[in-house]
């Protein structure tokens, strides 16, 4: 099945009602689209994977169900297998190996996007533009800040891509800052 971005958005809005989870999904989509462009990959398919990676998380947040329920659903509508595998591989506990650049990139951006959101929220202007990559790197050491974010996965993600952590942080921060309005940031 060929899936369009508009169809992926329809599916997302059918499954997810939480504003925070929708913002996260659009944030991961933004980072995936930016990396696809950097790597000369298909931006739309990478964006769709980013958009739908947490499709089932609101209804099925446990390790026993997420992202397996999303994969079951996507298989049932003949979603492209490479996209389903990428979605399955983003959660370390699924033991689905990350072999392709798409899979490695999704893993690398997922937790980082969440952490960057937290960093932007504490800025006076709620803007990614005010977030500095060096400060983000320092905040990663503060276990009390955004405590639900897995710091080891952020580090591992940059390593998996073969990118310096600071460079990875800055690349994703810049992508998010260029899409602030859509993500609902930068508003005082």
N, C-alpha and C positions, 0 to 999 in steps of 0.2 A: 504494500500500500504506500502510495505517495501521501505524505502528510504536509499540509500547509501550516504556516505560522498561525494563520487565523483559526484553523481547526484546533491547533494546540492550545491557543488561548481560550477557545470555547470549552475544551476539555478541562483545562485548569480551573476556569470559573465554575464549572459544574462540580468539581471535587473540593475546591478550597474556598472557604468563606472568610477566614481569618486575614485581616489586613496585614498583620506582621508577616505571615507566611506568604502571602501574595507578593509583598515587597521583596522578601528574600528571594522568591522565585524569579522575579524580574531583575533583581540584582545579579543573581547567578547567570541568568540569560545575558545580561549586559557584559559581564566578564567573559563569558564563553564566546560571544559574538566578537569581542575585541581580540581575543586570542586566535580565533579562526581567521580573522583578517590578517593578523601578524604572521600566522603560519601558512597563509594561502589556502586555507580549507574552506569548505562550504559553510558560509555564515549562517544560513537559515537552518540547516540541520543541527549545527552546534547550538544555535539559539534555542531551538525546540527542546533539545536534550536538557539544557540548563533550565528552561522554563518548567519542564515536567519532572525533574529529578526527585522532588519531594511531593509528588502528586498525592500520594496516599498518607502522608505524615499526619495530617489533621485528624483523619478518621482512624488511622492505624499506626500510632507512634511507637509501638514496641518493636524490639529487635526481631521478634518472631514474625511480625507482619510487614514492617517497612524495610525495604521497598518492594517486597514480594507481591503485595496486593496490587500495587501499580503495575508491576510486570505482568501479572495475570490478566489484568484488564487490557493493557496495551496489546498483549498477544491476542486477546479475543477480538480485537478490532483490526488485526493484521498490521500492526505497527511494525516498522522496519526492525529486524532483529538486532542490527548493530546499535540502534538507539536504546533498545531494551537492555542489552548487555551493558552499555555505558551507565545506564541508570542503576542497574543492579551492582555494578562495580564501585559506585561511589561510596558505599557503606562498607567499611573494612570487614565487619563481621559476617558479610555474606560469603566471603571467601571466593568471590568471582574475581579472577585476576584482571588487573588493569594492564592491557597489552597495547592498545592503540593510543595515539596522541589525544584523541577525543576523550577516552576514558581517563587518562592521566590528568588531563586538563580539568575535567569536571571535578575530580577528587581534589586537585590543587586549589581550585577557586571556592569550593563550597564553604568550608569553615572560615576562610579568609574573608569572604563577603560578609558573613555574620559578624565577624570581629570588626571589620571596617564600619559596618552599620553602627555598632556600639560606640566606636570612636567618634563618628560623626554626631551621634546623638548628644554627646557631652560637650560639643563645641557650642559657643554662644550663638552662632548663626545656623547651627544644625546642618553644616555643609561639609561635603567631602573635600571641597577646595581648601578648607581650613585645617584639614588633617595632614600631618607631616609624616612621611614614611618612617623617619627615624623615631618619632614619638610612638608610632604604632609598634615598632620593633621593641621599644622599651616597655610598652604596656603589655606586651606578650609575657613578660616576666612577672607581672602583677597578677597572681592567681585569683585575687578577689575581684578583679575587673573582668566583666563578661565571663564569669566562671563556667558557664555551660559550653563555651567554645573549646574545642580540643586543639591545644597549641601544638602538640606533637604532629597532628595531621597537617597543620599549616606548614610546619618545617618539612615534613616528609613530602608534602605536595610540591614544594619548591624544588627539593632534591630530585624528585621523580621527573620533573620537567628539565632538570639540569640548569636551573636558574638560581642566581644568588637571591636569598630571601628578601633583602631590601629592594632589589630590582622587581621581584614578583609583587611585593606589597605596593610599590609605586605604580606598576603597570595597572593593577586592578583598581587602585585608588583613583587613578586618572580616568579609567574607563567609567567608573561610577560617577565621578565628578562631571563628566560630559553628559550624563544622563540623569542628573539630579532631579529635574522637574518631574520626569516620568516616575521616578522612585519616591517622590514625595519628600525630598530633602531640600535644604537651602532656604527653608521658610522659617521666619522668626515668629 
